[in-house]
C-alpha cells in the first residue's frame, strides 16, 4: 500500500495509525497519529520506528519480523517515548500486516494505537476495509486483463475473418483495416490510416461507371446500418476491379453518439459471374448461343398479350431444316452441330431490331417478327429460305444441299395463347414439308380442320406417349425352313396399342416416326425386349432365333450402337441367334455406306447376324449386296406374291436367290400365302419362307 492510499483510508479515523515498512521505516501516519506523536503525515523515509520507542532495537527488529509473517493481528508491546501529547505509557498497540499488490515484498505493517484498551476490534474493522479495497483492486486488475484479452481476440478475429473490414472515425477517416481489406483495396494499413475512406475505398456502378454512394457517409448521416447498391464495383489502387457487397454499421458510445463506422465488404466477382452465367444458360441454347425454347415461349406469350390488346401484330415463323438427319447421321453429331451453329448464325444475321430468334430444339428454329403484315412475313420467310439454300456446307469432300421448310402463323387479337401460335406455326411447317420441302406456308384457319395434318400431329404425340408409357407391343411371325418344314426363328414385329385398346400396325406409324426422328428411340425400346423374349424362350426349352428390325437412323447412331452392343454382351444365349434386319434404302440413303458397314461389323464381331430386307426393290440392290456384310437376303414379297402367275416375278425370285447363294448368303422369301407358292420356292431352292400361310404374327412365341 502506498502512503497516499494509506492516508485516503486512515485520515478520517480517530485512532492513531502508522504505516511501517518491514525494515521499520515509518512511511506515513494518519492525522491522529501525527497529533499524538508530533509527526508529519507524509514522512520523508528517514524516520525509523526504533527512534519513537524505548524498546531495544533488536526487540523491534524481531517484532517486525513476527508481524510481517503473521496474517492475523498481533499485540504490539511498544513503549512509546513521550510525544506531543505527553506520556504515552498507557497506550496499547496492535500490529497488522498485508500483501502489497504489485510488490513482491510482503511487509507493510499498520500499527494502531489506542489509550488504555485493546484496539483489536476497531483494527479488525480497518482490516476488513483494507480487504475490501484489496478485492476491489484485484477486480479492477482482472477487468483490465479481460479487456486486454478481448481486445486481442477482436484483433485476431479481425485479421483472420474472410471478409474485408475497415474501421473509420466519425469523420469517415480510416483507422484500421484487416489483411483482406488491404488486399482488395491495394492499400496497406500504415498508408491508409488517417486518409478519407473515399480515397481508399473507391466504388463505382459497374455498368454506368458513375461513382457509387459512399456507404459510410450514409451510415453516419442516417445513423443506421446501410448496404451498397447493386452492381457496385471496387476499384483497387492498381486498377483491379472487384464486384463487392457490403454493409456499414455505426459504432456508438453508451450515450448513443456515433464515434465511428465499421465497413464490412467481400469480393463477389466469381459469384456474380456464376449467377450471370446461370441466368444466361437459363435463357440461351448452349449449342447455338441463340435464345432457347423456354425464353422464346415466355416472350411469345408477352407478344400474344400485347397483340390481344390490338397494339401490335406479330408473325411466328417455325423453321425446320430439311434433311438435317442425313448430315447428322452421315457425318456424325459433331458435324451436325456445326451445321446447326452455322444456320443459327445465318438466321440471326437477318433478324431485325426488336425481333426474336431461338432454337426450339433439334433442327428447329423459331422467329418472332414484330409489327409485320402477312405479306411482309411471307417476304421475310422467302428471303430466309433463299439465304439457307444459298449456304454452302461441305465436309470431307461432300457438298450438302441445305434447305428449310418454314411455317408462319400470324399473332393478332384473335390469338389465344403462345401455345396456340406455336401449334399453328408447327402445322404450317408440316404442310410446307408435305408439299415438297424447301417451301413457305402461311397457316390458315381452315387448316385447323385438316384431318390429315392434325391426325399426323396427333400420331406423333401418340408415339411419344407410347415410348414413355410402354404402349408398344412385340408380335412374332414364324420363319420356316422350307426343306424341313421346321420353324427355326421368328421376326419381331411392332404394334402400338391405342388408348381405346386397338392395335395399330407398323405401316400406320413408322413413316411418321421416321419423319419426326423417333425411330432410334423406338429401336432402343424394341431391342432389349426382343432379347429378353429370346432368353425367356430358351428357358422354356425353345432354342429359337429372332430377327429384329433396325432403322436407318439407328444404323448410323454411335450411341445406339453402344447400347445394342452392351445388350448383346449381356445376352445369356448365343448371339448367333440374333439377326438384325435392315433395308437397303436405309443402309444406302440414310447413312454413308462405310458407316453402315462399320456398324454391322461391330455387331457381327459379337456373333450377331444381319439380313437385308426387301431385297430387289432398289435399282442398286445388286451392287450394294456385294459391299454390305449381310448374312441373309430377304426377297421382297412383291415378287413372291404373284410368282405363280407372273413370269417376270418368277424370274426375279429365281435370279435373286441364285445371286444370294453365289455370294454365300441364305435366302428368305416373304409373303408366302399358299402351299403352291411354298412348293415353287422349294423348287427354286429358297432356304426359308415367311407369310400368313406359315403363321400370322402373334403376341407370343409358339
C-alpha positions as CSV (number, residue, x, y, z in Angstrom):
1,X,0.0,0.0,0.0
2,X,1.3,3.4,-0.9
3,X,1.4,6.3,1.6
4,X,-1.2,8.2,-0.4
5,X,-3.6,5.2,-0.3
6,X,-3.0,4.8,3.4
7,X,-3.8,8.4,4.0
8,X,-7.0,8.2,2.0
9,X,-8.2,5.3,4.1
10,X,-6.9,6.2,7.5
11,X,-7.1,10.0,7.8
12,X,-10.6,10.1,8.9
13,X,-10.3,7.6,11.7
14,X,-9.9,8.7,15.3
15,X,-7.3,6.0,16.2
16,X,-3.6,6.7,15.7
17,X,-2.4,4.7,12.7
18,X,1.1,4.3,11.4
19,X,2.2,2.6,8.2
20,X,5.6,1.0,8.7
21,X,7.8,-0.9,6.3
22,X,9.3,-4.2,7.2
23,X,12.7,-2.6,8.0
24,X,11.0,-0.3,10.4
25,X,10.8,2.8,8.2
26,X,7.7,4.9,9.0
27,X,6.1,5.5,5.7
28,X,3.1,7.5,6.7
29,X,0.9,8.4,9.7
30,X,-2.7,9.5,9.8
31,X,-3.9,12.8,11.3
32,X,-4.5,11.3,14.8
33,X,-1.0,9.7,15.0
34,X,0.6,12.9,13.7
35,X,-1.0,14.9,16.5
36,X,-0.1,12.2,19.1
37,X,3.5,11.8,18.1
38,X,4.2,15.2,16.7
39,X,4.9,13.7,13.2
40,X,4.1,14.9,9.7
41,X,1.6,12.7,7.9
42,X,3.8,12.0,4.9
43,X,7.2,11.0,6.3
44,X,10.4,11.6,4.4
45,X,11.6,8.0,4.7
46,X,14.4,8.7,7.1
47,X,12.3,8.1,10.3
48,X,12.5,4.7,11.8
49,X,10.1,3.1,14.3
50,X,13.2,2.5,16.5
51,X,13.5,6.3,17.2
52,X,10.0,6.5,18.5
53,X,10.1,3.8,21.1
54,X,12.2,2.8,24.2
55,X,12.3,-0.9,23.2
56,X,15.8,-2.2,22.3
57,X,16.4,-2.1,18.5
58,X,16.9,-5.9,18.5
59,X,13.4,-6.4,20.0
60,X,11.8,-4.0,17.5
61,X,13.5,-6.0,14.6
62,X,12.2,-9.2,16.0
63,X,8.7,-7.8,16.4
64,X,8.8,-6.5,12.8
65,X,9.7,-10.0,11.6
66,X,6.9,-11.6,13.6
67,X,4.3,-9.1,12.4
68,X,5.2,-9.5,8.7
69,X,5.0,-13.3,8.9
70,X,1.5,-13.3,10.5
71,X,-1.7,-13.0,8.7
72,X,-3.5,-12.2,11.9
73,X,-3.4,-9.0,14.1
74,X,-0.8,-9.3,16.9
75,X,-0.3,-7.3,20.1
76,X,2.5,-4.7,19.8
77,X,4.3,-4.4,23.2
78,X,5.7,-1.0,22.3
79,X,6.9,1.6,24.9
80,X,6.4,4.9,23.3
81,X,8.6,7.8,24.1
82,X,6.7,10.9,25.3
83,X,5.2,12.7,22.4
84,X,3.4,16.0,21.7
85,X,0.5,14.6,23.8
86,X,2.7,13.8,26.8
87,X,3.1,10.4,28.4
88,X,2.0,7.6,26.2
89,X,2.8,4.7,28.5
90,X,-0.8,3.8,28.9
91,X,-1.4,3.3,25.2
92,X,-2.0,-0.1,23.7
93,X,-1.0,-1.1,20.1
94,X,-1.9,-3.8,17.7
95,X,0.1,-4.7,14.5
96,X,-1.4,-6.0,11.2
97,X,0.5,-6.9,8.1
98,X,-0.8,-7.4,4.5
99,X,0.5,-8.0,0.9
100,X,1.1,-5.0,-1.2
101,X,-0.4,-5.7,-4.7
102,X,2.2,-5.4,-7.4
103,X,5.0,-5.6,-4.8
104,X,7.0,-8.8,-4.3
105,X,7.8,-7.6,-0.7
106,X,5.3,-8.8,1.9
107,X,6.0,-6.4,4.8
108,X,4.0,-3.2,5.3
109,X,2.7,-3.1,8.8
110,X,-0.1,-0.9,10.2
111,X,0.3,0.0,13.9
112,X,-3.0,1.0,15.6
113,X,-2.7,2.7,19.0
114,X,-5.4,3.5,21.5
115,X,-5.2,4.7,25.1
116,X,-5.6,2.1,27.8
117,X,-7.7,-0.5,26.0
118,X,-7.3,-3.1,23.1
119,X,-7.6,-1.8,19.6
120,X,-8.2,-5.2,18.2
121,X,-11.9,-4.8,17.3
122,X,-11.5,-1.5,15.7
123,X,-8.4,-2.7,13.9
124,X,-10.4,-5.6,12.5
125,X,-12.8,-3.1,11.0
126,X,-9.9,-1.4,9.4
127,X,-8.7,-4.8,8.3
128,X,-12.0,-5.6,6.6
129,X,-12.0,-2.2,4.9
130,X,-8.5,-2.8,3.7
131,X,-9.5,-6.3,2.5
132,X,-12.4,-4.8,0.5
133,X,-10.1,-2.3,-1.1
134,X,-7.7,-5.1,-2.0
135,X,-10.6,-7.1,-3.5
136,X,-11.7,-4.1,-5.5
137,X,-8.2,-3.6,-6.8
138,X,-8.0,-7.3,-7.8
139,X,-11.3,-7.0,-9.7
140,X,-10.0,-3.9,-11.4
141,X,-6.9,-5.7,-12.5
142,X,-8.9,-8.7,-13.6
143,X,-11.3,-6.5,-15.6
144,X,-8.3,-4.7,-17.3
145,X,-6.8,-8.1,-18.2
146,X,-10.2,-9.3,-19.6
147,X,-10.5,-6.1,-21.6
148,X,-7.0,-6.6,-23.0
149,X,-7.7,-10.2,-23.8
150,X,-11.0,-9.3,-25.5
151,X,-9.2,-6.5,-27.5
152,X,-6.5,-9.0,-28.5
153,X,-9.1,-11.6,-29.5
154,X,-11.0,-9.0,-31.5
155,X,-7.8,-8.1,-33.3
156,X,-7.1,-11.7,-34.1
157,X,-10.6,-12.2,-35.3
158,X,-10.4,-9.1,-37.4
159,X,-7.2,-10.3,-39.0
160,X,-8.4,-13.8,-39.7
161,X,-12.0,-13.4,-41.0
162,X,-12.7,-13.9,-44.7
163,X,-14.5,-10.6,-45.2
164,X,-12.7,-7.3,-45.6
165,X,-13.1,-4.9,-42.7
166,X,-12.3,-1.2,-42.5
167,X,-13.0,0.9,-39.3
168,X,-13.3,4.6,-39.6
169,X,-13.7,7.5,-37.2
170,X,-16.8,9.8,-37.1
171,X,-15.3,11.8,-39.9
172,X,-15.0,8.8,-42.2
173,X,-11.2,8.6,-42.0
174,X,-9.6,5.2,-42.0
175,X,-8.4,3.9,-38.6
176,X,-7.8,0.2,-39.0
177,X,-8.3,-2.4,-41.8
178,X,-7.7,-6.1,-41.9
179,X,-5.5,-8.0,-44.4
180,X,-8.4,-8.9,-46.7
181,X,-9.3,-5.2,-46.9
182,X,-5.7,-4.4,-47.6
183,X,-5.6,-7.0,-50.4
184,X,-8.8,-5.8,-52.1
185,X,-8.1,-2.1,-51.9
186,X,-4.4,-2.4,-52.5
187,X,-3.7,-0.1,-49.6
188,X,-1.6,-1.3,-46.6
189,X,-3.0,-0.1,-43.3
190,X,0.0,2.1,-42.4
191,X,-0.6,4.1,-45.6
192,X,-4.4,4.2,-45.4
193,X,-4.6,5.2,-41.7
194,X,-5.9,8.8,-41.5
195,X,-7.0,9.0,-45.1
196,X,-10.6,9.8,-46.1
197,X,-12.4,6.5,-46.9
198,X,-13.3,7.6,-50.4
199,X,-9.6,7.7,-51.3
200,X,-9.0,4.1,-50.1
201,X,-12.4,2.6,-50.9
202,X,-13.2,3.8,-54.4
203,X,-16.5,2.4,-55.7
204,X,-18.5,2.9,-58.9
205,X,-21.6,1.4,-60.6
206,X,-20.1,-1.4,-62.7
207,X,-22.4,-0.7,-65.7
208,X,-22.8,3.1,-65.8
209,X,-19.3,3.8,-64.3
210,X,-20.7,6.6,-62.2
211,X,-19.4,6.9,-58.6
212,X,-21.5,4.9,-56.2
213,X,-22.9,6.4,-53.0
214,X,-20.4,6.3,-50.0
215,X,-22.0,3.8,-47.6
216,X,-20.0,5.1,-44.6
217,X,-21.1,8.7,-45.2
218,X,-24.7,7.5,-45.5
219,X,-24.3,5.4,-42.3
220,X,-23.1,8.5,-40.4
221,X,-25.8,10.8,-41.9
222,X,-28.7,8.4,-41.3
223,X,-27.4,6.8,-38.1
224,X,-28.2,3.3,-39.2
225,X,-26.7,0.2,-40.9
226,X,-26.7,0.6,-44.7
227,X,-25.6,-1.6,-47.6
228,X,-24.2,-1.0,-51.1
229,X,-26.4,-0.6,-54.1
230,X,-26.5,-3.4,-56.6
231,X,-23.8,-3.7,-59.3
232,X,-21.2,-1.9,-57.2
233,X,-17.5,-2.3,-58.3
234,X,-14.5,-1.6,-56.1
235,X,-11.5,0.0,-57.9
236,X,-8.3,-1.2,-56.3
237,X,-5.2,1.0,-56.1
238,X,-3.6,-0.9,-59.0
239,X,-6.8,-0.6,-61.2
240,X,-8.1,-4.1,-60.5
241,X,-11.8,-4.2,-60.3
242,X,-13.9,-6.3,-57.9
243,X,-17.7,-6.7,-57.7
244,X,-18.4,-6.2,-54.0
245,X,-21.2,-6.4,-51.5
246,X,-21.0,-4.6,-48.2
247,X,-22.6,-3.1,-45.2
248,X,-21.7,-0.2,-42.9
249,X,-22.7,-0.1,-39.3
250,X,-22.3,2.8,-36.8
251,X,-20.1,2.5,-33.7
252,X,-21.8,4.3,-30.7
253,X,-20.9,5.4,-27.2
254,X,-23.2,4.5,-24.4
255,X,-24.9,7.8,-24.8
256,X,-25.7,7.0,-28.5
257,X,-23.1,9.3,-30.0
258,X,-21.6,7.9,-33.2
259,X,-17.8,7.7,-32.8
260,X,-17.0,5.7,-35.9
261,X,-18.2,3.2,-38.6
262,X,-17.3,-0.4,-39.3
263,X,-17.4,-1.2,-43.1
264,X,-17.6,-4.9,-43.9
265,X,-17.3,-6.0,-47.6
266,X,-16.5,-9.0,-49.6
267,X,-15.5,-9.9,-53.2
268,X,-18.4,-11.5,-55.0
269,X,-16.9,-11.2,-58.5
270,X,-16.9,-15.0,-59.1
271,X,-20.4,-15.4,-57.5
272,X,-21.8,-12.7,-59.7
273,X,-20.2,-14.2,-62.8
274,X,-21.6,-17.6,-61.9
275,X,-25.1,-16.1,-61.4
276,X,-24.9,-14.3,-64.7
277,X,-23.7,-17.5,-66.4
278,X,-26.6,-19.4,-64.9
279,X,-29.0,-16.7,-66.0
280,X,-27.6,-16.8,-69.5
281,X,-27.8,-20.6,-69.7
282,X,-31.4,-20.4,-68.4
283,X,-32.3,-18.3,-71.5
284,X,-29.9,-19.5,-74.2
285,X,-29.2,-22.6,-76.2
286,X,-25.8,-23.9,-75.3
287,X,-25.0,-25.1,-78.9
288,X,-26.0,-22.1,-81.0
289,X,-26.0,-19.3,-78.4
290,X,-29.5,-18.3,-79.6
291,X,-32.3,-18.0,-77.1
292,X,-33.8,-21.3,-76.0
293,X,-37.4,-22.6,-76.3
294,X,-38.3,-21.6,-72.7
295,X,-37.3,-18.0,-73.2
296,X,-38.9,-17.9,-76.6
297,X,-42.2,-19.2,-75.3
298,X,-42.2,-16.7,-72.5
299,X,-41.6,-13.8,-74.9
300,X,-44.1,-15.1,-77.3
301,X,-46.7,-15.2,-74.5
302,X,-45.9,-11.5,-73.8
303,X,-46.4,-10.7,-77.5
304,X,-49.7,-12.5,-77.5
305,X,-50.9,-10.3,-74.7
306,X,-49.8,-7.2,-76.5
307,X,-51.5,-8.4,-79.7
308,X,-54.7,-9.2,-77.9
309,X,-54.9,-5.5,-76.9
310,X,-54.6,-4.6,-80.6
311,X,-51.4,-2.7,-80.0
312,X,-49.2,-4.7,-82.4
313,X,-49.3,-7.6,-84.8
314,X,-46.6,-10.3,-84.8
315,X,-45.7,-13.2,-87.0
316,X,-44.4,-16.5,-85.6
317,X,-42.1,-18.4,-88.0
318,X,-41.3,-22.1,-87.5
319,X,-38.2,-23.1,-89.4
320,X,-37.3,-26.8,-89.8
321,X,-34.2,-27.8,-91.7
322,X,-34.7,-30.4,-94.4
323,X,-32.6,-33.5,-94.5
324,X,-30.6,-32.4,-91.4
325,X,-30.5,-36.1,-90.3
326,X,-28.7,-37.0,-93.5
327,X,-25.8,-34.8,-92.5
328,X,-26.0,-35.7,-88.8
329,X,-26.2,-39.4,-89.3
330,X,-23.7,-39.5,-92.2
331,X,-21.0,-37.2,-90.8
332,X,-21.7,-37.6,-87.1
333,X,-23.2,-35.4,-84.4
334,X,-20.2,-33.1,-84.2
335,X,-20.7,-32.1,-87.9
336,X,-24.4,-31.9,-87.4
337,X,-23.8,-29.5,-84.5
338,X,-21.6,-27.4,-86.8
339,X,-24.4,-27.2,-89.3
340,X,-26.9,-26.0,-86.6
341,X,-24.5,-23.3,-85.4
342,X,-24.0,-22.1,-89.0
343,X,-27.7,-22.0,-89.8
344,X,-28.4,-20.3,-86.4
345,X,-25.9,-17.6,-87.2
346,X,-27.3,-17.3,-90.8
347,X,-30.8,-16.7,-89.5
348,X,-29.6,-14.4,-86.7
349,X,-27.9,-12.1,-89.2
350,X,-31.3,-11.4,-90.8
351,X,-33.2,-10.7,-87.7
352,X,-34.3,-7.1,-87.3
353,X,-34.0,-5.0,-84.2
354,X,-37.0,-5.9,-82.0
355,X,-37.4,-9.4,-83.5
356,X,-36.5,-12.6,-81.6
357,X,-34.8,-15.8,-82.8
358,X,-34.4,-19.0,-80.8
359,X,-33.6,-22.6,-81.3
360,X,-36.7,-24.6,-80.4
361,X,-35.0,-28.0,-80.3
362,X,-33.3,-30.4,-82.7
363,X,-33.1,-28.8,-86.1
364,X,-36.0,-26.4,-85.5
365,X,-35.8,-22.6,-85.0
366,X,-38.4,-20.1,-84.1
367,X,-38.6,-16.4,-85.1
368,X,-40.9,-13.8,-83.7
369,X,-41.3,-10.8,-86.0
370,X,-42.7,-7.6,-84.5
371,X,-45.2,-5.3,-86.2
372,X,-45.5,-7.0,-89.6
373,X,-48.2,-7.8,-92.0
374,X,-48.9,-11.2,-93.6
375,X,-47.3,-10.0,-96.9
376,X,-44.2,-8.8,-95.0
377,X,-43.9,-12.0,-93.1
378,X,-44.1,-14.1,-96.3
379,X,-41.5,-11.9,-98.0
380,X,-39.2,-12.2,-95.0
381,X,-39.7,-16.0,-94.8
382,X,-38.9,-16.4,-98.6
383,X,-35.7,-14.4,-98.2
384,X,-34.7,-16.6,-95.3
385,X,-35.4,-19.6,-97.4
386,X,-33.1,-18.3,-100.2
387,X,-30.3,-17.5,-97.7
388,X,-30.4,-21.0,-96.3
389,X,-30.4,-22.6,-99.8
390,X,-27.5,-20.5,-100.8
391,X,-25.4,-21.5,-97.9
392,X,-22.6,-23.9,-98.8
393,X,-22.0,-26.7,-96.3
394,X,-19.2,-29.1,-97.3
395,X,-17.5,-31.7,-95.2
396,X,-15.0,-34.4,-96.3
397,X,-15.3,-33.5,-99.9
398,X,-19.1,-33.7,-100.0
399,X,-21.3,-30.6,-100.6
400,X,-24.6,-31.0,-98.8
401,X,-27.6,-29.2,-100.1
402,X,-29.1,-27.3,-97.2
403,X,-32.8,-26.2,-97.3
404,X,-35.5,-25.5,-94.8
405,X,-39.3,-25.5,-94.6
406,X,-41.0,-22.6,-92.9
407,X,-44.4,-22.3,-91.4
408,X,-45.9,-19.0,-90.5
409,X,-48.7,-18.2,-88.0
410,X,-49.8,-14.6,-87.5
411,X,-50.2,-13.4,-83.9
412,X,-53.1,-11.0,-83.5
413,X,-56.0,-10.1,-81.3
414,X,-57.6,-13.4,-82.1
415,X,-54.7,-15.5,-80.8
416,X,-55.5,-17.1,-77.5
417,X,-52.0,-18.2,-76.3
418,X,-48.4,-18.7,-77.1
419,X,-49.1,-22.5,-77.3
420,X,-51.7,-21.9,-79.9
421,X,-49.4,-19.7,-82.0
422,X,-46.6,-22.4,-81.8
423,X,-49.0,-25.1,-82.8
424,X,-50.4,-23.2,-85.8
425,X,-46.8,-22.4,-87.0
426,X,-45.8,-26.0,-86.5
427,X,-48.8,-27.2,-88.5
428,X,-47.9,-24.8,-91.3
429,X,-44.3,-26.0,-91.3
430,X,-45.5,-29.6,-91.5
431,X,-47.7,-28.7,-94.5
432,X,-44.7,-27.0,-96.1
433,X,-42.7,-30.2,-95.7
434,X,-45.5,-32.3,-97.0
435,X,-45.8,-30.1,-100.1
436,X,-42.3,-30.8,-101.2
437,X,-39.9,-29.2,-98.6
438,X,-37.9,-26.0,-99.1
439,X,-41.2,-24.1,-99.0
440,X,-43.0,-21.5,-97.0
441,X,-46.6,-22.0,-95.9
442,X,-48.8,-19.5,-94.1
443,X,-51.3,-21.0,-91.6
444,X,-54.9,-20.6,-92.5
445,X,-57.8,-21.1,-90.0
446,X,-59.3,-23.6,-92.4
447,X,-56.3,-25.9,-92.0
448,X,-57.2,-26.4,-88.4
449,X,-59.8,-28.9,-89.6
450,X,-57.4,-30.6,-92.0
451,X,-57.8,-34.2,-90.8
452,X,-54.6,-35.5,-92.3
453,X,-52.5,-32.7,-90.8
454,X,-54.0,-32.8,-87.4
455,X,-54.1,-36.6,-87.4
456,X,-50.4,-36.9,-88.1
457,X,-49.5,-34.4,-85.4
458,X,-51.7,-36.4,-83.0
459,X,-50.0,-39.5,-84.1
460,X,-46.6,-38.0,-83.3
461,X,-47.8,-37.2,-79.8
462,X,-49.2,-40.7,-79.5
463,X,-45.8,-42.2,-80.5
464,X,-44.1,-40.1,-77.8
465,X,-46.7,-41.2,-75.3
466,X,-46.2,-44.9,-76.2
467,X,-42.4,-44.6,-75.8
468,X,-42.8,-43.0,-72.4
469,X,-45.6,-45.4,-71.2
470,X,-44.6,-48.8,-72.8
471,X,-47.7,-48.7,-75.0
472,X,-45.9,-50.7,-77.8
473,X,-46.2,-54.5,-78.1
474,X,-44.0,-57.1,-79.7
475,X,-45.5,-59.7,-82.0
476,X,-43.7,-62.6,-83.5
477,X,-44.1,-64.2,-87.0
478,X,-42.5,-67.6,-87.7
479,X,-39.8,-68.1,-90.3
480,X,-39.9,-71.7,-91.6
481,X,-37.0,-73.7,-93.0
482,X,-38.5,-74.8,-96.4
483,X,-36.7,-78.1,-96.8
484,X,-37.5,-79.5,-93.3
485,X,-40.7,-77.6,-92.5
486,X,-39.3,-76.6,-89.1
487,X,-39.8,-73.2,-87.5
488,X,-36.3,-72.1,-86.8
489,X,-36.9,-68.4,-86.0
490,X,-39.3,-65.5,-85.7
491,X,-39.3,-62.0,-87.0
492,X,-40.1,-59.4,-84.3
493,X,-42.9,-57.0,-85.4
494,X,-44.1,-53.9,-83.6
495,X,-47.6,-52.8,-82.8
496,X,-48.8,-49.7,-80.9
497,X,-51.8,-50.0,-78.7
498,X,-54.2,-47.1,-78.9
499,X,-56.0,-45.6,-75.9
500,X,-59.2,-47.5,-77.0
501,X,-57.3,-50.8,-76.8
502,X,-57.0,-51.4,-80.6
503,X,-53.6,-52.2,-82.1
504,X,-52.0,-50.0,-84.8
505,X,-49.8,-51.9,-87.4
506,X,-46.3,-50.6,-88.1
507,X,-47.2,-49.3,-91.5
508,X,-49.5,-46.8,-89.9
509,X,-46.9,-45.1,-87.7
510,X,-43.4,-46.0,-88.9
511,X,-43.3,-43.4,-91.7
512,X,-44.3,-40.6,-89.2
513,X,-41.8,-41.9,-86.7
514,X,-39.1,-41.7,-89.4
515,X,-40.2,-38.2,-90.4
516,X,-40.1,-36.9,-86.8
517,X,-36.8,-38.6,-85.8
518,X,-38.3,-41.1,-83.4
519,X,-37.1,-44.3,-84.9
520,X,-33.9,-44.7,-82.9
521,X,-35.8,-44.3,-79.7
522,X,-38.3,-46.9,-81.0
523,X,-35.4,-49.3,-81.9
524,X,-33.9,-48.9,-78.5
525,X,-37.3,-49.8,-77.0
526,X,-37.7,-52.9,-79.1
527,X,-34.2,-54.5,-78.9
528,X,-33.9,-55.1,-75.2
529,X,-37.4,-56.5,-75.0
530,X,-36.8,-58.8,-78.0
531,X,-33.6,-60.1,-76.5
532,X,-35.5,-60.7,-73.2
533,X,-38.1,-62.7,-75.1
534,X,-35.3,-64.8,-76.7
535,X,-33.9,-65.6,-73.3
536,X,-37.3,-66.5,-71.9
537,X,-38.0,-68.9,-74.8
538,X,-34.6,-70.5,-74.2
539,X,-35.5,-71.1,-70.5
540,X,-38.7,-72.8,-71.7
541,X,-36.7,-75.2,-73.9
542,X,-37.3,-73.3,-77.2
543,X,-33.9,-72.6,-78.6
544,X,-35.1,-70.4,-81.5
545,X,-33.6,-67.4,-83.3
546,X,-35.1,-63.9,-83.6
547,X,-34.9,-61.3,-86.4
548,X,-35.2,-57.7,-85.1
549,X,-35.6,-54.7,-87.5
550,X,-33.3,-51.7,-87.2
551,X,-34.0,-48.3,-88.8
552,X,-31.5,-46.4,-90.9
553,X,-31.3,-43.7,-88.2
554,X,-30.1,-46.3,-85.6
555,X,-27.7,-47.8,-88.2
556,X,-25.7,-44.5,-88.1
557,X,-26.0,-43.7,-84.5
558,X,-23.0,-44.3,-82.3
559,X,-25.0,-44.1,-79.1
560,X,-27.5,-46.7,-80.5
561,X,-24.6,-49.0,-81.4
562,X,-23.0,-48.7,-78.0
563,X,-26.4,-49.5,-76.3
564,X,-27.0,-52.6,-78.6
565,X,-23.5,-53.9,-78.1
566,X,-24.0,-53.7,-74.3
567,X,-27.2,-55.6,-74.5
568,X,-25.7,-58.3,-76.8
569,X,-22.7,-58.8,-74.5
570,X,-25.1,-59.4,-71.6
571,X,-27.2,-61.9,-73.6
572,X,-27.4,-65.3,-71.9
573,X,-27.9,-67.2,-75.2
574,X,-25.5,-67.3,-78.2
575,X,-25.6,-64.0,-80.1
576,X,-25.7,-66.0,-83.4
577,X,-29.4,-66.4,-82.7
578,X,-29.9,-62.7,-83.1
579,X,-30.4,-61.3,-86.6
580,X,-30.8,-57.6,-87.2
581,X,-32.8,-56.7,-90.3
582,X,-32.0,-53.6,-92.3
583,X,-33.5,-52.3,-95.6
584,X,-31.2,-51.5,-98.5
585,X,-32.8,-48.0,-98.7
586,X,-31.9,-47.4,-95.0
587,X,-28.4,-48.5,-95.5
588,X,-27.8,-46.6,-98.7
589,X,-29.9,-43.4,-98.4
590,X,-29.9,-42.6,-94.7
591,X,-26.3,-43.1,-93.7
592,X,-23.0,-43.2,-95.5
593,X,-22.3,-46.8,-96.7
594,X,-19.0,-47.0,-94.8
595,X,-20.8,-46.1,-91.6
596,X,-23.3,-48.9,-92.2
597,X,-20.5,-51.4,-92.9
598,X,-18.7,-50.4,-89.6
599,X,-22.0,-50.6,-87.6
600,X,-22.7,-54.1,-88.9
601,X,-19.2,-55.5,-88.4
602,X,-19.1,-54.3,-84.8
603,X,-22.2,-56.4,-84.0
604,X,-21.1,-59.3,-86.2
605,X,-17.9,-59.3,-84.1
606,X,-20.1,-60.2,-81.1
607,X,-21.7,-63.1,-83.1
608,X,-24.9,-61.4,-84.4
609,X,-26.1,-61.7,-87.9
610,X,-27.6,-59.3,-90.4
611,X,-30.3,-59.6,-93.0
612,X,-31.0,-57.3,-96.0
613,X,-34.8,-56.8,-96.0
614,X,-37.0,-56.0,-99.1
615,X,-34.1,-57.0,-101.4
616,X,-34.7,-56.3,-105.1
617,X,-36.8,-53.1,-104.8
618,X,-33.9,-50.7,-105.4
619,X,-32.0,-50.1,-108.6
620,X,-28.7,-50.6,-106.9
621,X,-29.6,-53.7,-104.9
622,X,-27.1,-56.0,-106.6
623,X,-24.2,-53.6,-106.3
624,X,-24.7,-53.0,-102.6
625,X,-25.3,-56.7,-101.9
626,X,-21.6,-57.1,-102.6
627,X,-20.4,-54.4,-100.2
628,X,-22.9,-54.8,-97.3
629,X,-21.7,-57.6,-95.0
630,X,-25.1,-59.3,-94.6
631,X,-25.6,-63.0,-93.9
632,X,-29.2,-63.3,-95.1
633,X,-31.2,-61.9,-98.0
634,X,-34.9,-61.4,-97.6
635,X,-36.6,-61.4,-101.1
636,X,-39.2,-58.7,-101.2
637,X,-42.8,-60.0,-101.0
638,X,-44.0,-58.1,-104.0
639,X,-42.1,-60.5,-106.2
640,X,-43.2,-63.6,-104.2
641,X,-47.0,-62.9,-104.0
642,X,-47.7,-63.4,-107.8
643,X,-44.9,-65.9,-108.5
644,X,-47.4,-68.4,-109.8
645,X,-48.9,-66.2,-112.4
646,X,-46.2,-63.7,-113.4
647,X,-43.2,-65.0,-115.3
648,X,-41.3,-61.8,-114.5
649,X,-41.7,-62.3,-110.8
650,X,-40.7,-66.0,-111.2
651,X,-37.5,-64.9,-113.0
652,X,-36.8,-62.2,-110.4
653,X,-37.1,-64.6,-107.4
654,X,-35.0,-67.3,-109.1
655,X,-32.3,-64.8,-110.0
656,X,-32.3,-63.1,-106.6
657,X,-32.0,-66.5,-104.9
658,X,-29.1,-67.6,-107.2
659,X,-27.2,-64.3,-106.7
660,X,-27.5,-64.5,-102.9
661,X,-26.4,-68.1,-102.9
662,X,-23.4,-67.4,-105.1
663,X,-22.3,-64.8,-102.5
664,X,-22.7,-67.4,-99.7
665,X,-25.8,-65.8,-98.2
666,X,-29.0,-67.5,-97.1
667,X,-32.4,-66.5,-98.5
668,X,-35.9,-65.9,-97.0
669,X,-39.0,-65.4,-99.2
670,X,-41.7,-63.1,-97.8
671,X,-45.5,-63.0,-98.4
672,X,-45.9,-66.8,-98.7
673,X,-49.7,-67.2,-98.6
674,X,-50.3,-70.7,-100.1
675,X,-48.9,-74.2,-100.4
676,X,-48.4,-73.7,-104.1
677,X,-46.2,-70.7,-103.6
678,X,-44.2,-72.6,-101.0
679,X,-43.7,-75.5,-103.4
680,X,-42.5,-73.2,-106.1
681,X,-39.9,-71.7,-103.7
682,X,-38.8,-75.2,-102.7
683,X,-38.2,-75.9,-106.3
684,X,-36.2,-72.7,-106.8
685,X,-34.0,-73.7,-103.8
686,X,-35.0,-70.8,-101.5
687,X,-33.9,-71.6,-97.9
688,X,-36.6,-70.1,-95.7
689,X,-40.2,-68.7,-96.1
690,X,-42.4,-66.4,-94.1
691,X,-46.0,-65.4,-94.6
692,X,-49.6,-65.8,-93.4
693,X,-49.8,-69.4,-94.8
694,X,-47.0,-70.4,-92.5
695,X,-48.1,-68.3,-89.5
696,X,-49.6,-65.0,-88.7
697,X,-47.8,-62.6,-86.2
698,X,-48.9,-63.1,-82.6
699,X,-48.1,-61.8,-79.2
700,X,-46.3,-65.0,-78.1
701,X,-43.7,-67.3,-79.5
702,X,-45.4,-70.7,-80.2
